[in-house]
């Protein structure tokens, strides 16, 4: 009976989670599979998925699987074409005016999602990234909540570029 009580007391102890790494609202992230490009990224806890600025996005079939072909839509990007297997197609709800009386609903846009290796500081993770043209935004890469969890990250919006340049 004593051993059972001892076992139950161990089960009841709280498990301490690893402390998250604190990053700033903006960080440098390297894309090893995309020519090693280093991009400025916005760490956005309000977004679910990560988004990479791409253009000339075209899906196609290879050996029965769906693939995507694209070019980076960033400042100083080469004209190189990249191809990746599509992990899934996401439906993204775009924000409109928050007028609740607005009867016109905006249909979600469909974006190809690829699994990409990202390097933040000295940590490398494979995360889902959707492809869309973000050239009108200040940051070509947006890191959403799912990717932040993969990196074990917490974000301090008052800080910027705390992780130094990527070194994976």
URSULGI-V673412 format. One line per field, one symbol per residue. ss: DSSP state (H for helix, E for strand, L for the rest). phi: phi as a letter, one per 20 degrees, with the letter a starting at -180 (. if undefined). Layout:
BEGIN
ss = ???
phi = ???
END
This chain:
BEGIN
ss = LHHHHHHHHHHHLLLLLLLLEEEELEEEEEELLLLLEEEEEEELLLLLLEEEEEEEEEEEEELLEEEEEEEELLLLLLLLLEEEEEEEEEEELLLLLLLLLLLLLLLLEEEEEEEEEEEELLEEEEEEEEEELLLLLLLLEEELHHHHHHLLEEEELLLLLLLLLLLL
phi = .fffffffffffffeeefffeedefcbecedgedmmgdceceecfeeedecdfcclfbebdclndeccdbcfdcfmffefedcbfefaddddeefdgeefefeeeeffedcfdcecfcccmdddcecfcedbfdfeefcfcddegffgfgemdcddfedcleemffbd
END
